[in-house]
């Protein structure tokens, strides 16, 4: 929560080039805030008795201060700043004082400007962490929202949220289905992401691992693009008043029902296809392994052998390949890094072609050089 509030981690929907969060109170780094929290927990355990801080205690509350996008747009920056400062004073007064605020920051890097307060629910009188007592359950929360509107929102012509609303969280896919009124055939938009490929020396050399990784990344990019469209549709839906949503309740329920039918059908189809695909994949992998094993061993032997080539021989290959080769290191890897080959197999073939009969002669020279001297006498 702290890393997100202080933007120490990447925020997927942040606007590029937007200003950094404006810290109104508390700590400016996660490490600093965690140290403050650790000290408060230690004090609660020492001074608050057995219930000072337990495994069931809530260490921090995440409080969001915002309003509708339209309201935020009509407010000037000075009005926004005044709104957030009033909200900060309100939160501090109701949640144990400014000392309980781990961090309070304003975010202007998303579509709607908002403030995020992360607060310790520490009762400074009893020295106990008491989140439930401070929030007061549903009745207490409703009362807090009444007081917040009166003290902070009314001055800026903001309306209190609908009291007693029975609105609940709806999954983002359902939001998209509702907003776009999708048909049954389009209810399940996201593609299944293939499992991450496991690299082996065979799949790396023949390029299968790179191809599988690229295909998986392409699916994730397409899904991310669709999710972006989902977020846009969701924002439009959230801007609707509850009374307008109620009028479309029947349409929403039908869409969710069609979405579930499509998801169930897709799951059953995937199970059948996966069983067939698994058998076919095993056969294809076995055939490819048999075809490539000899050439892979050949390429590895060439790379190992070329580490001991004489500088003269390496110089000849450098001229023929038109790249700078360093004696004493594997030439196949050097050729690949220079961009002349996609993998070790391709590099070995290019070296074979460039050597053009010199490899046997070089091997014979090497054997003569490494042969033990003839005994004297």
RAPENOR-V150508 format. One record per backbone hydrogen bond with DSSP energy under -1.0 kcal/mol. CO is the residue of the C=O (numbers start at 1). NH is the residue of the N-H. Records with the same first field share a line. If there is no record, write none. Layout:
# RAPENOR-V150508
CO=NH, NH
This chain:
# RAPENOR-V150508
1=5
2=6
3=8
4=7
11=14
15=18
22=106
25=104
29=33
30=34
31=35
32=36
33=37
34=38
35=39
36=40
37=41
38=42
39=43
40=44
41=45
42=46
43=47
44=48
49=52
52=129
54=57
61=119
63=117
65=115
68=72
69=73
70=74
71=75
76=80
77=81
78=82
79=83
80=84
81=85
82=86
83=87
84=88
85=89
86=90
87=91
88=92
89=93
90=94
91=95
92=97
97=100
98=101
100=120
102=27
103=118
104=24, 25
105=116
106=22
107=114
109=15
114=107
115=65
116=105
117=63
118=102, 103
119=61
120=122
121=130
123=127
128=123
130=134
131=135
132=136
136=140
137=141
138=142
139=143
140=144
141=145
142=146
143=147
144=148
145=149
146=150
147=151
148=152, 153
149=154
153=156, 158
154=157
162=165
171=175
172=176
173=177
174=178
175=179
176=180
177=181, 182
183=186
184=187
200=204
201=205
202=206
203=209
207=211
208=212
209=213
210=214
211=215
212=216
213=217
214=218
215=219
216=220
217=221
218=222
219=223
220=224
221=225
222=226
223=227
224=228
225=229
226=230
227=231
228=232
229=233
230=234
231=235
232=236
233=237
234=238
235=239
237=240
241=244, 245
242=246
243=247
246=249
248=252
249=253
250=254
251=255
252=256
253=257
254=258
255=259
256=260
257=261
258=262
259=263
260=264
261=265
262=266
263=267
264=268
265=269
266=270
267=271
268=272
269=273
270=274
271=275
272=276
273=277
274=278
275=279
276=280
277=281
278=282
279=283
280=284
281=285
282=286
283=287
284=288
285=289
286=290
287=291
288=292
289=293
292=296
293=297
294=298
295=299
296=300
297=301
298=302
299=303
300=304
301=305
302=306
305=308
306=309
310=314
311=315
312=316
313=317
314=318
315=319
316=320
317=321
318=322, 323
326=329
330=334
331=335
332=336
333=337
334=338
335=340
336=339
343=347
344=348
345=349
346=350
347=351
348=352
349=353
350=354
351=355
352=356
355=358
358=362
359=363
360=364
361=365
362=366
363=367
364=368
365=369
366=370
